[in-house]
Amino acid sequence: MRRFRLIALLTLVILLAQVIAACGSTAEAPTTEGDTTETEAEQPATEAEPAAETDANTEEAEAESAGEPTTLKFWTISLKPTFDDYVNGMIATYEEANPGVTIEWVDIPGDQIEQQLLTAIAGGDVPDVVNLNTDLTLQVSATNPDILVNTTEAVPSEVREQYFEGLWNSTTYGEATYGIPWYATVRVVLYNKQIFEEAGVTEPPQTYDDLVSIAESVKETSDKWGYAPNINLVESFLMAGVPLVNEDRTAAAFNTPEGIAVGQYYIDLKDRGLIPEDILAKGFQGELQLYKEGSLAMQLAGASLLRQIENDAPEVYANTDVAPHPTREANVLPVALMHLVIPAQSESVEQATDFALFVTNAENQLELAKNSVTVPSVITATEDEFFQQEDTLDAKARKVMAEELAIAQDPFLGLPEWGRLEKALRDEYTAAWAGTKTTEEAMNDAAETWNSILSEQ
């Protein structure tokens, strides 16, 4: 609901801007429109058409070329205090290379970023570069395409091509893209070599059919589980090539034979006793607990879990190896991705875009990866020797994640009222899991609820 309130307020700000413009205001109209501050890298100043806006952009360009002081407000999400040295060092380097430019860094907890943005918008004092995830970036862009800078136009094609295509396009809405991809995380397969050996399994899974085969082999040879999925239908639809909604985002599109088959896949495994019956309710934590107990042959998870497994279950860690995440029909893997966006209201759009590109360049992203469990969105950064090593389990996991980025996509579409939509899908699927509905009935009923919610927008 907080996201919905944010979208409503952004719309109100835009409407007010249009009213002011209609009354003959010159400077206030473009300023107020820019106040819809939740956008990303904005469009270049050269695109401005109204006379007053053209004058403002010309003055901005002249001021910056003359070296007049410029202050950029840079908002990030939950990087303090762990990454203080990294971010401050990056800022210092940029300021030294750009005399007269000062970066004011503000770090905001993840559960407060939306409210902080609401406050900034209401007060008309917006940040210049903002860290948002894919979902919120798309929600803002879908509300009004003028809120955020269109990075497709603001960033030269030769620069855009330096980023993984699937990551760059993750914030595309309509004909425009509204974000500059920053850091990402993708999942890998963590598997217990001892359980594999006891079950006669010689290779980690490459496909979802392989997951079934391994589950069968483990069941035949032990009382352990081969597979205990953290079931996420949205991600499963993405991997199978099943769209969530139609092209104009007005109706659900997952209640097709292909979408029904995605849901039925897990129910069939449960009915055959190949996965725990309670895994839908227990989810990720249930999967992790089984793996740490040595009762699960493999876990599809983020590489960051390696450290937790090492600390909590050293014997299991000693038998753990890493492999690429298996694929489905679409040959796509889900990714969790952060972006930098530039609000259109920024008074220094070109400088803000330049700074966002600096933060996300290969050198800076490589340095971030060396100090975290993230992977870069820039192709050349993943080609560095750092990502070619396999001498430790962590190094091998980094190499696997970097290779997976070529087929990675963020499943979020920025749909309004996402919480209600997700709950409707999960509630209906839970009924199918319990056997009170068929999977087809559940998918059709979920789609009907989605259509009702989407029609409200």
C-alpha positions as CSV (number, residue, x, y, z in Angstrom):
1,M,0.0,0.0,0.0
2,R,2.9,2.4,0.6
3,R,3.9,2.0,-3.0
4,F,0.4,2.7,-4.1
5,R,0.4,5.9,-2.0
6,L,3.7,6.9,-3.6
7,I,2.2,6.5,-7.1
8,A,-0.9,8.5,-6.1
9,L,1.2,11.3,-4.8
10,L,3.5,11.4,-7.9
11,T,0.4,11.6,-10.1
12,L,-1.0,14.5,-8.0
13,V,2.3,16.4,-8.3
14,I,2.2,16.0,-12.1
15,L,-1.4,17.2,-12.2
16,L,-0.5,20.2,-10.2
17,A,2.4,21.0,-12.5
18,Q,0.0,20.9,-15.5
19,V,-2.4,23.3,-13.7
20,I,0.4,25.7,-12.9
21,A,1.6,25.5,-16.5
22,A,-1.9,26.2,-17.8
23,C,-2.0,29.4,-15.7
24,G,1.0,30.9,-17.4
25,S,3.8,29.9,-15.1
26,T,7.3,29.5,-16.7
27,A,9.9,28.3,-14.3
28,E,7.6,26.6,-11.9
29,A,6.0,24.1,-14.4
30,P,9.1,22.2,-15.3
31,T,10.4,22.4,-11.7
32,T,7.2,20.9,-10.3
33,E,7.2,18.1,-12.9
34,G,10.7,17.3,-12.0
35,D,9.6,17.0,-8.4
36,T,8.2,13.5,-9.3
37,T,11.6,12.6,-8.0
38,E,11.5,8.8,-8.0
39,T,12.8,8.5,-11.5
40,E,16.1,7.5,-12.8
41,A,18.7,8.9,-15.1
42,E,16.9,11.7,-16.8
43,Q,16.7,12.8,-20.4
44,P,19.5,15.1,-21.5
45,A,18.9,18.8,-21.2
46,T,19.1,19.1,-25.0
47,E,15.6,17.6,-25.3
48,A,13.8,20.5,-23.7
49,E,11.3,22.1,-26.0
50,P,9.5,25.0,-24.2
51,A,11.3,28.3,-24.3
52,A,11.6,28.7,-20.5
53,E,12.9,25.2,-20.1
54,T,15.4,25.6,-22.9
55,D,16.7,28.8,-21.2
56,A,17.0,26.9,-17.9
57,N,18.9,24.0,-19.5
58,T,21.2,26.4,-21.3
59,E,22.0,28.3,-18.1
60,E,22.7,24.9,-16.4
61,A,25.1,23.8,-19.1
62,E,26.9,27.2,-19.1
63,A,27.2,27.1,-15.3
64,E,28.6,23.6,-15.3
65,S,31.1,24.4,-18.1
66,A,32.2,27.4,-16.2
67,G,32.9,25.3,-13.2
68,E,30.4,26.8,-10.9
69,P,29.7,24.8,-7.8
70,T,27.2,21.9,-8.2
71,T,25.9,19.7,-5.4
72,L,24.4,16.3,-6.1
73,K,22.3,14.5,-3.6
74,F,23.0,10.8,-3.8
75,W,20.6,8.4,-2.1
76,T,21.5,4.7,-1.5
77,I,19.7,1.8,0.3
78,S,21.3,0.2,3.3
79,L,25.0,0.5,2.5
80,K,26.1,2.1,5.8
81,P,28.2,1.3,7.7
82,T,29.5,-1.7,5.8
83,F,30.4,0.1,2.6
84,D,31.4,3.5,4.1
85,D,35.0,3.3,2.9
86,Y,34.0,2.2,-0.6
87,V,31.3,4.8,-1.2
88,N,33.3,7.7,0.3
89,G,36.4,6.7,-1.6
90,M,34.3,6.6,-4.8
91,I,32.9,10.0,-4.1
92,A,36.3,11.5,-3.4
93,T,37.6,10.2,-6.7
94,Y,34.7,11.7,-8.6
95,E,34.9,15.1,-6.8
96,E,38.7,15.3,-7.5
97,A,38.0,14.6,-11.2
98,N,35.2,17.1,-11.3
99,P,36.2,20.4,-9.6
100,G,33.2,22.3,-8.2
101,V,31.0,19.2,-7.9
102,T,30.1,18.0,-4.4
103,I,28.3,14.8,-3.7
104,E,26.1,14.6,-0.6
105,W,25.6,10.9,0.2
106,V,22.5,9.9,2.2
107,D,22.0,6.2,3.0
108,I,18.4,5.1,3.8
109,P,17.2,1.8,5.3
110,G,15.4,-0.3,2.8
111,D,12.1,-0.2,4.7
112,Q,12.2,3.6,4.8
113,I,13.2,4.6,1.2
114,E,9.6,5.0,0.0
115,Q,8.5,7.2,2.8
116,Q,11.7,9.3,2.5
117,L,10.9,9.8,-1.2
118,L,7.3,10.8,-0.3
119,T,8.7,13.4,2.0
120,A,11.2,14.7,-0.5
121,I,8.5,15.0,-3.2
122,A,6.1,16.8,-1.0
123,G,8.8,19.3,0.1
124,G,10.1,19.8,-3.5
125,D,13.7,19.0,-2.4
126,V,14.5,15.9,-4.4
127,P,17.7,13.9,-4.6
128,D,19.6,13.9,-7.9
129,V,20.6,10.2,-8.0
130,V,18.5,7.6,-6.3
131,N,19.1,3.9,-5.7
132,L,15.8,2.0,-6.4
133,N,15.0,-1.6,-7.2
134,T,13.4,-2.7,-10.4
135,D,9.9,-3.0,-9.1
136,L,9.7,0.6,-7.7
137,T,11.4,2.0,-10.7
138,L,8.9,0.5,-13.0
139,Q,5.9,1.5,-10.9
140,V,7.0,5.1,-11.0
141,S,7.7,5.0,-14.8
142,A,4.3,3.3,-15.4
143,T,2.5,6.1,-13.6
144,N,4.0,8.8,-15.8
145,P,6.9,8.4,-18.3
146,D,8.1,12.0,-17.6
147,I,8.9,11.4,-13.9
148,L,12.2,9.7,-14.5
149,V,14.9,10.4,-17.1
150,N,14.7,8.1,-20.1
151,T,18.2,6.5,-19.9
152,T,17.8,5.1,-23.4
153,E,18.1,8.7,-24.6
154,A,20.3,10.1,-21.8
155,V,23.0,7.5,-22.2
156,P,24.9,7.0,-25.5
157,S,24.4,3.7,-27.2
158,E,28.1,2.8,-26.9
159,V,27.8,3.2,-23.1
160,R,24.5,1.3,-22.8
161,E,26.1,-1.6,-24.7
162,Q,28.6,-2.0,-21.9
163,Y,25.9,-3.4,-19.6
164,F,24.3,-6.8,-19.8
165,E,21.3,-6.4,-22.2
166,G,18.8,-8.2,-19.9
167,L,19.8,-6.1,-16.9
168,W,19.7,-2.8,-18.9
169,N,16.3,-3.6,-20.3
170,S,14.8,-4.6,-16.9
171,T,13.5,-1.1,-16.3
172,T,12.1,-0.7,-19.8
173,Y,8.5,0.4,-20.0
174,G,6.9,1.2,-23.3
175,E,9.6,2.6,-25.6
176,A,11.8,4.0,-22.8
177,T,14.2,2.7,-20.2
178,Y,14.4,4.4,-16.8
179,G,17.3,3.0,-14.9
180,I,21.0,2.4,-15.0
181,P,21.6,-1.1,-13.6
182,W,24.0,-1.3,-10.7
183,Y,24.7,-4.4,-8.7
184,A,22.9,-7.7,-8.9
185,T,22.6,-11.1,-7.2
186,V,21.7,-14.4,-8.9
187,R,21.2,-17.8,-7.5
188,V,23.4,-20.9,-7.9
189,V,23.0,-24.6,-7.0
190,L,24.6,-25.5,-3.7
191,Y,24.9,-29.3,-3.5
192,N,26.1,-31.9,-1.1
193,K,28.7,-34.0,-2.9
194,Q,28.4,-36.9,-0.3
195,I,24.6,-37.2,-0.9
196,F,25.1,-37.1,-4.6
197,E,27.8,-39.8,-4.5
198,E,25.6,-42.1,-2.3
199,A,22.7,-41.7,-4.7
200,G,24.9,-42.3,-7.7
201,V,24.4,-38.8,-9.1
202,T,27.4,-37.8,-11.1
203,E,26.5,-34.3,-12.4
204,P,24.6,-31.3,-10.9
205,P,21.3,-30.4,-12.6
206,Q,21.2,-28.4,-15.8
207,T,17.4,-28.4,-16.3
208,Y,14.3,-28.8,-14.2
209,D,13.9,-32.3,-15.5
210,D,17.3,-33.0,-14.0
211,L,16.0,-31.8,-10.6
212,V,13.3,-34.5,-10.8
213,S,15.8,-37.2,-11.8
214,I,18.1,-36.3,-8.9
215,A,15.1,-36.2,-6.4
216,E,14.2,-39.7,-7.6
217,S,17.7,-41.1,-7.2
218,V,18.1,-39.7,-3.7
219,K,14.8,-41.1,-2.6
220,E,15.6,-44.5,-3.9
221,T,18.9,-44.7,-1.9
222,S,18.3,-42.8,1.3
223,D,15.7,-41.1,3.6
224,K,17.0,-37.7,2.5
225,W,15.5,-35.3,0.1
226,G,17.0,-34.6,-3.2
227,Y,15.0,-31.4,-3.9
228,A,13.1,-29.0,-1.6
229,P,12.1,-26.0,-3.7
230,N,11.4,-22.5,-2.5
231,I,8.4,-22.2,-4.7
232,N,8.1,-18.8,-6.4
233,L,5.5,-19.0,-9.2
234,V,6.4,-15.5,-10.6
235,E,10.0,-16.5,-11.1
236,S,8.9,-19.9,-12.4
237,F,6.7,-18.3,-15.0
238,L,9.6,-16.1,-16.1
239,M,11.9,-19.1,-16.5
240,A,9.2,-21.0,-18.5
241,G,8.5,-18.1,-20.8
242,V,5.0,-17.6,-19.4
243,P,3.9,-13.9,-19.3
244,L,2.3,-12.6,-16.1
245,V,0.1,-10.1,-17.9
246,N,-0.9,-9.1,-21.5
247,E,1.1,-6.5,-23.4
248,D,-1.0,-3.5,-22.1
249,R,-0.9,-4.8,-18.5
250,T,-4.7,-4.9,-18.2
251,A,-5.2,-8.6,-17.7
252,A,-3.5,-11.7,-16.3
253,A,-1.9,-14.0,-18.9
254,F,-0.5,-16.9,-16.8
255,N,-3.7,-19.1,-16.8
256,T,-2.7,-20.8,-20.0
257,P,-1.7,-24.5,-20.5
258,E,1.9,-23.5,-20.2
259,G,1.2,-21.5,-17.0
260,I,-0.9,-24.3,-15.5
261,A,1.9,-26.8,-16.2
262,V,4.4,-24.6,-14.2
263,G,2.2,-24.9,-11.1
264,Q,1.4,-28.6,-11.7
265,Y,5.2,-29.4,-11.8
266,Y,5.6,-28.8,-8.1
267,I,2.3,-30.4,-7.1
268,D,3.2,-33.6,-9.0
269,L,6.6,-33.8,-7.2
270,K,4.8,-33.4,-3.9
271,D,2.2,-36.0,-4.7
272,R,5.0,-38.4,-5.7
273,G,6.8,-37.8,-2.4
274,L,9.8,-36.3,-4.1
275,I,9.7,-33.0,-2.2
276,P,8.5,-32.3,1.3
277,E,4.7,-31.7,1.6
278,D,5.2,-28.7,3.9
279,I,7.8,-27.0,1.7
280,L,5.2,-24.5,0.2
281,A,4.5,-23.2,3.7
282,K,8.1,-23.3,5.0
283,G,9.7,-21.9,1.8
284,F,13.3,-20.7,1.8
285,Q,13.9,-21.2,5.6
286,G,12.7,-24.7,5.4
287,E,14.9,-25.5,2.5
288,L,17.9,-23.9,4.2
289,Q,17.3,-25.8,7.4
290,L,17.1,-29.2,5.6
291,Y,20.4,-28.4,3.8
292,K,22.2,-27.4,7.0
293,E,21.0,-30.6,8.7
294,G,22.5,-32.7,5.9
295,S,19.1,-33.9,4.9
296,L,18.9,-32.2,1.5
297,A,21.1,-32.9,-1.5
298,M,20.9,-29.5,-3.1
299,Q,19.6,-26.0,-2.6
300,L,18.9,-23.3,-5.2
301,A,20.0,-20.2,-3.4
302,G,22.2,-17.2,-3.3
303,A,26.0,-17.7,-2.9
304,S,25.8,-15.5,0.3
305,L,24.5,-18.6,2.1
306,L,27.8,-20.3,1.9
307,R,29.1,-18.3,4.8
308,Q,26.1,-19.1,6.9
309,I,26.4,-22.8,6.1
310,E,30.1,-22.7,6.9
311,N,29.4,-21.1,10.3
312,D,26.3,-23.2,11.2
313,A,27.1,-26.6,9.6
314,P,30.9,-26.9,8.9
315,E,30.6,-30.6,8.1
316,V,28.0,-29.9,5.5
317,Y,30.0,-27.0,4.1
318,A,33.0,-29.3,3.7
319,N,30.9,-31.5,1.4
320,T,29.4,-28.6,-0.5
321,D,30.1,-27.7,-4.1
322,V,28.6,-25.1,-6.5
323,A,27.1,-25.3,-9.9
324,P,25.0,-23.0,-12.3
325,H,21.3,-22.7,-11.7
326,P,19.3,-25.0,-13.9
327,T,17.2,-23.5,-16.7
328,R,13.7,-24.0,-18.0
329,E,12.1,-23.5,-21.4
330,A,12.9,-19.8,-21.8
331,N,16.6,-20.2,-20.9
332,V,16.3,-17.2,-18.5
333,L,17.3,-16.9,-14.9
334,P,15.8,-14.5,-12.3
335,V,18.0,-11.8,-10.9
336,A,17.6,-9.4,-8.0
337,L,18.8,-6.0,-9.3
338,M,19.5,-2.5,-8.0
339,H,19.5,0.6,-10.2
340,L,20.4,4.2,-10.1
341,V,17.7,6.6,-11.3
342,I,17.7,10.3,-11.9
343,P,14.6,12.3,-11.0
344,A,13.5,14.7,-13.8
345,Q,13.3,17.4,-11.2
346,S,17.0,17.4,-10.7
347,E,18.6,20.7,-11.4
348,S,21.7,19.0,-12.7
349,V,20.5,16.2,-14.9
350,E,23.6,15.8,-17.1
351,Q,25.9,15.9,-14.1
352,A,23.7,13.5,-12.2
353,T,23.7,11.1,-15.2
354,D,27.5,11.3,-15.4
355,F,27.9,10.5,-11.7
356,A,25.5,7.5,-12.0
357,L,27.5,6.2,-14.9
358,F,30.7,6.7,-12.9
359,V,29.3,4.7,-9.9
360,T,28.2,1.9,-12.2
361,N,31.3,1.7,-14.3
362,A,33.4,-1.4,-14.6
363,E,36.1,-0.3,-12.2
364,N,33.8,0.7,-9.4
365,Q,31.5,-2.3,-9.8
366,L,34.4,-4.6,-9.7
367,E,35.7,-3.1,-6.5
368,L,32.2,-3.5,-5.0
369,A,32.1,-7.1,-6.0
370,K,35.4,-7.7,-4.3
371,N,33.9,-6.5,-1.0
372,S,30.4,-8.1,-1.2
373,V,28.6,-11.1,-2.6
374,T,27.1,-9.1,-5.6
375,V,28.0,-9.3,-9.2
376,P,28.4,-6.3,-11.6
377,S,26.0,-5.2,-14.3
378,V,28.8,-4.2,-16.7
379,I,30.2,-7.0,-18.9
380,T,33.9,-6.1,-18.8
381,A,33.9,-6.2,-15.0
382,T,32.8,-9.8,-15.0
383,E,35.6,-10.6,-17.4
384,D,38.2,-9.6,-14.9
385,E,40.6,-12.2,-13.5
386,F,38.7,-11.9,-10.2
387,F,35.7,-13.7,-11.7
388,Q,37.8,-16.4,-13.3
389,Q,39.2,-18.0,-10.1
390,E,37.9,-21.3,-8.7
391,D,40.4,-22.0,-5.9
392,T,37.8,-21.5,-3.2
393,L,34.1,-22.2,-3.0
394,D,33.4,-18.5,-2.8
395,A,35.5,-17.8,-5.9
396,K,33.8,-20.6,-7.8
397,A,30.4,-19.2,-6.8
398,R,31.4,-15.8,-8.0
399,K,32.5,-17.2,-11.3
400,V,29.2,-19.1,-11.8
401,M,27.1,-16.0,-10.9
402,A,29.1,-13.8,-13.4
403,E,28.5,-16.4,-16.2
404,E,24.8,-16.5,-15.4
405,L,24.3,-12.8,-15.9
406,A,24.2,-13.3,-19.7
407,I,20.7,-14.8,-19.4
408,A,19.5,-13.0,-16.2
409,Q,16.3,-10.9,-16.0
410,D,14.4,-9.3,-13.2
411,P,10.9,-10.8,-13.0
412,F,9.3,-7.6,-11.6
413,L,7.0,-5.6,-13.9
414,G,6.2,-2.7,-11.6
415,L,2.5,-3.6,-11.4
416,P,0.5,-1.4,-9.0
417,E,-1.0,-3.2,-6.0
418,W,1.7,-5.9,-6.4
419,G,1.1,-7.1,-2.8
420,R,-2.5,-7.9,-3.5
421,L,-1.7,-9.6,-6.8
422,E,1.0,-11.8,-5.4
423,K,-1.2,-12.8,-2.4
424,A,-4.1,-13.7,-4.8
425,L,-1.8,-16.0,-6.8
426,R,-0.3,-17.6,-3.7
427,D,-3.7,-18.1,-2.0
428,E,-5.1,-19.8,-5.0
429,Y,-2.0,-22.0,-5.5
430,T,-2.1,-23.0,-1.8
431,A,-5.7,-24.3,-2.5
432,A,-4.4,-26.4,-5.4
433,W,-1.5,-27.6,-3.2
434,A,-4.0,-28.8,-0.6
435,G,-6.1,-30.5,-3.3
436,T,-9.2,-28.4,-2.8
437,K,-8.9,-27.1,-6.3
438,T,-7.2,-28.3,-9.4
439,T,-4.2,-26.3,-10.6
440,E,-6.3,-25.1,-13.6
441,E,-9.1,-23.9,-11.4
442,A,-6.6,-22.2,-9.1
443,M,-4.8,-20.4,-12.0
444,N,-8.1,-19.3,-13.5
445,D,-9.4,-18.0,-10.2
446,A,-6.2,-16.2,-9.6
447,A,-6.4,-14.6,-13.0
448,E,-9.9,-13.5,-12.4
449,T,-8.8,-11.7,-9.2
450,W,-5.8,-10.2,-11.0
451,N,-8.1,-8.9,-13.7
452,S,-10.3,-7.2,-11.1
453,I,-7.4,-5.6,-9.4
454,L,-5.8,-4.4,-12.6
455,S,-9.1,-2.9,-13.8
456,E,-9.0,-0.6,-10.7
457,Q,-5.9,1.2,-12.0
